[in-house]
Each structure stands twice: as structure tokens, then as C-alpha cells.
Amino acid sequence: MKIIEKNKKSVVLPTYPSNLPYKTRSVCPECKRALDAEVYAKKGKVYIKRECPEHGKWDELYWSSGDEFNRAKKYASNARGLTNTNVGLTNNTGTNCPYDCGLCKNHHSHTALANIALTNRCDLSCWYCFFYAKEGDPIYEPSVDQIRLMLRNLKAEKPVSCNAVQFTGGEPTLREDLFEIIQVAREEGYEHIQLNTTGMTIAFNPGYAQKLKDAGVATLYLSFDGISLQTNPKNHFEMALTIKECRKAHLGIVLVPTLIKGVNDKDMANIIDFALQNIDVIRGVDFQPVSFVGRMPKNQRDAQRITIPDVIELIEKQTKGAIKKKDFFTIPCVSSVTNFIEALTENVQYSLDNHFACGAATYVFIDRENNEVIPLPEFIDVDGLFSYLNEVRDRIKSGKNKKIESAKLLLKLKSFIDNSKKPKELKLAKLLFDALVKHDYSVLGEFHSNSLFIGMMHFMDPYNYDQQRVERCDIHYAMPDGRIIPFCAFNVVPELYRDKVQNQYSLSWDEYKKQHPGKDPMQKYKRDSASLKADPAYDEVYKGKKYFK
Amino acid sequence: MRIWYDTKYGKAPYKEVLRVTFSFEGINKEDIAYRQYLLLLNDEIIQAHMEFATKEGIALFTPDTNPEQVLRKEKINYQIIDKERIPYEEVLEANNMFIEPR
């Protein structure tokens, strides 16, 4: 069989567009026509506008603060691009974005986190979820062989191969061969394996969390929309048991609240407080401002839309200033670290070069003596450190001696740390030097076990869709036909990617039932609230506020 | 009952597909992505790309499809340049970045 010629060189333009306003491409939410668009500032906020010849003007809130947008933009990084692409026999050039995926020559970022959907079955039926099979729908469950090939495909990305995979669904723990799949991911060389789950299987099957941990799962990505039954009807009670099981197994959890204005946006500090009280097992909170699915009138979107600056501001307000706006940095800010290590090692590094408007994050620590929360930027001069790392990188690249520069860095590192504010148990200068210069990343385990990651990622919908963000997306879906699709193209245009390919690779409802005798594809979880509330685990995890009273 | 076909790249829903190369006219640059989108909405089309610069497109159709019918339905002023049956395995091979078979 003839071998398809792969692109040898990325032709991605390395630079970001100019300051606001800038031109981009978007889609008409009504008909999905690809359109010229403009991202612009108005009354201190950022909007994206375009005009469809058929459906008229669309103008949508993009970021609710122009100042925050401009601050985030300072940390934008130029991605490494891909030297091999994923566009197949139709030779998609990317000119018809977003209808030209897999990853094309216009795509800037390698896959930092791959999503592989293991099933579209789920034992819950959440009203806002768009990705589970209803009665009679085809059942999508790629085979173990297909999953291996998807993993191998992601690994083949150049110059940086994928190293982190999230198995998602539906509910991935409904697959009886899940442990075999995890084993396959390990065999294919994946160092970070996480599960996107509701936690139900873990809650009600003692020992299951331990089995996951032993199999190689590093993290559970757990949906958790609030601390009350009203804000988190899905797994409010069950979360207590899930945490108990994960605690026993030392299996890390990242809470994933989907934020909807007017629904659970008042619960952010409570969620962070809850996570801090369970910091031995909860590693992070990753807020996801809601993405609108389907058609939604403008007044309803305006009522429910929440953007990254809103989230950051509300966290500052609700934590009474313990975690401030200035503590949050856009994700690609870490490129200063990546670029420095790259210069030092002369090896291309795994990088998080997504668009600066996609997300933001910080780390917080607990000062156990004073029961206080200390955000990392309180005791590290983040801007100073990044700026110094950029300087050292430039000196190394211009031919200065690496060992001398590393020694200078060691001496200089302490100047970026304010020891009077730093948690006492944290040996930060050593940790930074080990990670940056000795490339001993085991020390990062210590960092993570003492800190809570607070992040946010705003996935797009057709209303705020910006092609420039998709071109830099580094969270991708692998499909069984071999294509790799950026997250927001996969979900904003599901009719061409998610649904189309999964239909091609699905079994009909009847076939699935025939192949799995005695198994009900629609098996749903039935809650026994009284006994769940009576379980001692419930009171153990829901203790009320501690840090942000 | 769905038939699955064994390939070097795992089980596949098709044994063969139709690869159709066509030229087109009467579509302006602003509309090309949208026309490609509309084309791809057809279940009979697995993958497609229409290139404005060359005024040519390639579409992969499910094996029992009449491509003319689909293109006509989309009101594309087209001319088929080439039509061949190819193993679906070639599609999988082209989509996958690794080239070593299992």
C-alpha cells in the first residue's frame, strides 16, 4: 500500500494578531456559514461581531473586561506548530476552517491533552448534557484496538508527541474493559491518564478507585457544580463517597464545575473552600463557564453568559480578597518556563501554547498555622521570574555558557521569592531549581500535593466562536477514523465531527443489545438520598465554610 | 446488521469508499467554506475538501452512493474529473499520522 506523503514542515504564522480590534473568522450560529469577524472593545468589554448575509448581525460578549484581556494577551506565546498533519486523502488545507479538521498546516499547537470518548452511554441524564445516548440511539464504543490506534496516532505528532490522555464519555466507567484500555494507554507510553467521570461507579464500588490508581490513572476529572443540592443536583450526595474512596486510594481529583450565571455563580468560593478542606485528595478546581448548545435567544444568553474575567472577579469578591484578580495568569504564560528549558536542553518541550483567551489559572497554598489561603503570586514575583527566565533563555540561545547561566539562575531564584509570605513547609527555591535546571519533575509532585490548582477553561460555542482560538487549541479529540480534532471544532460543529464519525462507528441500539445480552444500555442510576445523607462520609466532606467565612 | 471490515488499522465500517475529484465553478471565495460544510452534512460523504484556489474538490463517498446525485442536490455546478473505488484502509492510513501498520 502506498504511503501517504505527510507534510514535512509547519507553515504556521508564528505571531498573534495586533491589539484590539483584530480580524478573525467565526461562524453564523444559525446556519454555520464561516464568516469574517472582528474582536473589538466596547465600554470596557470585549465582543466578537460578524454579519451573515442570511441571518444578519451577530454581536456576542467575548471577555467581560478589556483590561483583563489586554493583561492576558501579554503572556501569549507562539506555539511550535506541527510538522506532520492529519488531513488525509482529501488534502484539507485549512482554508475552509473549521470544516477542514483534522489538524492542518494552519494549526499552531500540539495535543497537550487528548480526549478519547469510550462510550456514549451514561447512567445519568443531566438536562444540560449533550453527549449521552437516549433510548434507541446508536451506541458508540470504540474497540480496544481502535483506542490503541488513536493513542498511537496522537503519539506520532511531531515535533512534540502527546503524553496525556483523558478517557471520557458518556460515562467511561461503564466500560467493563476500562482497565484493559488504561493498560493499553500505559503500553503506548502515556504518562498522564485521567478519567472524566461523574464518580458514581467509584462511589458505590469500594476498591474501584484503588484499582484505577493501580492501573495507572493519575486523576479523576469530576463534574461538581456546587456544594449544595440545588447547585449540584447531579452528584451532591455521591461525591462524599467518591471522595472517601479516592482518599483511601490516594487518587487525585480535579473538580469541574460548569458555571452558569444565575445558577451556580454564587458558589465559587464555596467550591474552592470545599476543595481546600479536602486538599489531600482534591488537586484542583477547573471552572468551565458554560458553552451554549443549540439555539438560544440573546436575552437568555446575556442572562447566563459568564466569561473568564467574570469568574476571576467573582472569585476575588467571594473569597473576600484572599484570592485576587492579579493572582490569575493566562495558561500560555508558562511558555517562559518551557522556552527556558527548551533552550537549556536543546530539545523541543511539551508546551501549553493555547490561545490566551481560552483559560486562566493560579495555585493556592494553605498556611496551616493561620488557616489562611496564600496564592502563589503572593510570594513569588511571577512576572519577574518569567522575565528573568526569558533573559536567560536569550543569553543561552546567543551562545552563553549554560552551566554559568544555570549557576546565575540558582543565585537569582531566591530574589523572586518572598519568604515572609511563603508557606513554611515549601522549599521553593530548591524545587524551582530542581525542576528548571535538573529537570527533576518528581519535585513537582511535592508542589502539587501542597497546593490547589484553580483554573478555568472557557470552551466556545457558535455565538462566541473565534477561529484564532481554535487554531491554537491544544485539547483535542481523537476519532476512530484517525483524525484529531480541536475540542471546540469537535463540539461547535458536532454534525461534522463528533456525531458524524460516531454514527459511522456506532452499533444500532438493537445490535448493541444483541451483542451484550443481559445488559441494558439505558441502565440508569437511582438515588437513595436518605441513606446517602445518613452515611458518615457525607458530614465528613460537607463541613461548612472554613477559609472564606 | 452492520458489517465491520478488518483493516490494518482496526475494524472499519466500510471496505471501500468512492473517491471523487471534481471541479466546480460559480462559488465565490466567501462561500466556499460554507458550501463545503453543506456538502459534508450529507451522510453519504465521509470527508471532503473544496479548494477555492484550484476550483477543485475531493470527496470521499460511502460505497453505494451516486456522487452526481449528491453534488446536484447541493446545487454545485460541478464536473467530475476522476472517480475511483479505493480501500477504506487507505483513508485510515492517510488520516493517521503514524505510518507503521500494526
Interface residues (C-beta under 8 A of the other chain):
Chain A: M1 K2 I3 I4 K6 C31 K32 R33 A34 D36 N84 T85 N86 V87 G88 L89 T90 N91 N92 T93 T95 N96 C97 Y99 D100 G102 S143 D145 Q146 L149 R152 N153 K155 A156 E157 K158 P480 D481 G482 R483 I484 V493 E495 L496 K500 N503 Q504 Y505 L507 S508 E511
Chain B: M1 R2 Y9 G10 K11 P13 R19 E30 D31 I32 A33 Y34 Q36 Y37 L40 L41 D43 I46 Q47 A48 H49 M50 E51 F52 A53 I58 A59 L60 I86 P87 E89 E90 V91 L92 E93 A94 N95 N96 M97 F98 I99 R102
